[in-house]
Amino acid sequence: MKTIALIGKPNVGKSSLFNRLVGQRIAITSDISGTTRDIKKVEFEIDDKKALLVDTGGLDESNEMFEAVKAKSIKSAQNADIVLFLVDGKMLPNDKDKKIFYEILKLGKDTALIINKIDNDKMNEIVWEYQSFGAKDIFPISVSHNRGITPLLSWLYKRLPNEKELKITQDTDMALEDFLQESEKGIEDKLENDSNDIKVAIVGRVNVGKSSLLNSLLGEERAVVSSIAGTTIDPVDEVLPYKDKFITFVDTAGIRKRGKIEGIERYALNRTQKMLENADIALIVLDASEEFKELDERIASLVDKFSLGSIIILNKWDKARDEYKKVVEDVKYRFKFLGYTPIITVSALSKKRVHKINDMILRVYENYSRRIPTGKLNELIKFANSKHHLPSDMGKIVKIYFATQFDIRPPKIALVMNRPKSLHFSYKRYLVNTIREHFDFEGSPILIYPRKRGEKDEEQYDE
């Protein structure tokens, strides 16, 4: 087991870093210079590799006691395999620090210069001042703000013994291979059995023009249209052959506020949700002639809940309440969770621009059915991780071993990880955005499931 020694002058944050790496408060910390005097040692883990971490006293020569503390600290550096030399990033480098650092370098240990208290990006300028130390490995960090700890952990991890190096065992290799083969077979079966039938649900609150839109799409008066809110009760199914596909439109019942749902309409609402469960794509119809309602957002959230492909239809555009830019900004603000969804402005009654909807349905369906080859997906995840490292979990490294897309409609991606529950939702969102930058998934959600090695059932994924 290798030993890692924390070395530096008093009050640079050695004990705070010690506690951060160990994941618990062991060393006493304070603003009083020289708080740590005795050597503290504790065994800790970086992922599945173990090391002995040593917290030393401050390098101070102000009196006889501190000279003894310094001597013990230097001896700890001599006995260590890895040395982390800490300096205070709020102070400019000085010759005494340089001299001690050069002495440690002469020991021939793996040595890193740790510049602590770099609490924000503006303070990065001082890092350049410390380039004069000539250190090969420099880590600007802030222990108190947990900044820069993950790159340091990665650096340490690479220098720990290889006999317990994190790797996928032969059994795990087989498990991943089986999982990958099953995933590919499942996707291929889904594509082979494809009937070219696209199920499209038309949703929206009452009287936004859903039935008029269906009639315009079909080119005939199929759905009953009236100014009476709630005319449509039963979902109306109509099949439209278009290019090489068959688009099955379902005009669902308009949804009212919960307090206004009465009698047969309650049954209609349940039917609507059932239709959404079986749909591929939802046309979310909004009334562009008036302000959007909270109910519009709730209805759109159902589309998000069922992970459908989606297109936002701004109907009654000939009576639009404002200019295009402002209305679209309002849509993007209110429906942030559907930020990937295309927007089309139409007038169902005059049929203006309605013809654009069918082509958009085909495009969204293609994206909804898209599969990223495993090799390309892993390259992209690796690229994303190199730009922004995964945040650590209480000092423990969080690592993605492997990624594979195991389903389509919607696209589902499994991330095989050491700590799946530690994948923060913000990092998941970052990965999704990175995937969207490189592949066309307009109109389609992308679902990411962190999982442990050996898990196969979707129910085990931590969504």
Sequence and secondary structure as in RCSB ss.txt:
>XXXX:A:sequence
MKTIALIGKPNVGKSSLFNRLVGQRIAITSDISGTTRDIKKVEFEIDDKKALLVDTGGLDESNEMFEAVKAKSIK
SAQNADIVLFLVDGKMLPNDKDKKIFYEILKLGKDTALIINKIDNDKMNEIVWEYQSFGAKDIFPISVSHNRGIT
PLLSWLYKRLPNEKELKITQDTDMALEDFLQESEKGIEDKLENDSNDIKVAIVGRVNVGKSSLLNSLLGEERAVV
SSIAGTTIDPVDEVLPYKDKFITFVDTAGIRKRGKIEGIERYALNRTQKMLENADIALIVLDASEEFKELDERIA
SLVDKFSLGSIIILNKWDKARDEYKKVVEDVKYRFKFLGYTPIITVSALSKKRVHKINDMILRVYENYSRRIPTG
KLNELIKFANSKHHLPSDMGKIVKIYFATQFDIRPPKIALVMNRPKSLHFSYKRYLVNTIREHFDFEGSPILIYP
RKRGEKDEEQYDE
>XXXX:A:secstr
 EEEEEEESTTSSHHHHHHHHHTS  S   SSTT   S EEEEEEETTEEEEEEE      SSHHHHHHHHHHHH
HHHH SEEEEEEETTS   HHHHHHHHHHHTTT EEEEEEE   SGGGGHHHHHGGGG  SSEEE BTTTTBSHH
HHHHHHHHTS GGG     HHHHHHHHHHHHHHHHHHHHHHHT  SEEEEEEE BTTSSHHHHHHHHHTS  S  
 SSTT   S EEEEEEETTEEEEEEE   B  GGG  THHHHHHHHHHHHHHH SEEEEEEETTS   HHHHHHH
HHHHHTT EEEEEEE GGG SS HHHHHHHHHHHTGGGTT  EEE BTTTTBTTHHHHHHHHHHHHHHT    HH
HHHHHHHHHHHHS    BTTB   EEEEEEEETTTTEEEEEES GGG  HHHHHHHHHHHHHHS  TT   EEEE
E TT   GGGS  
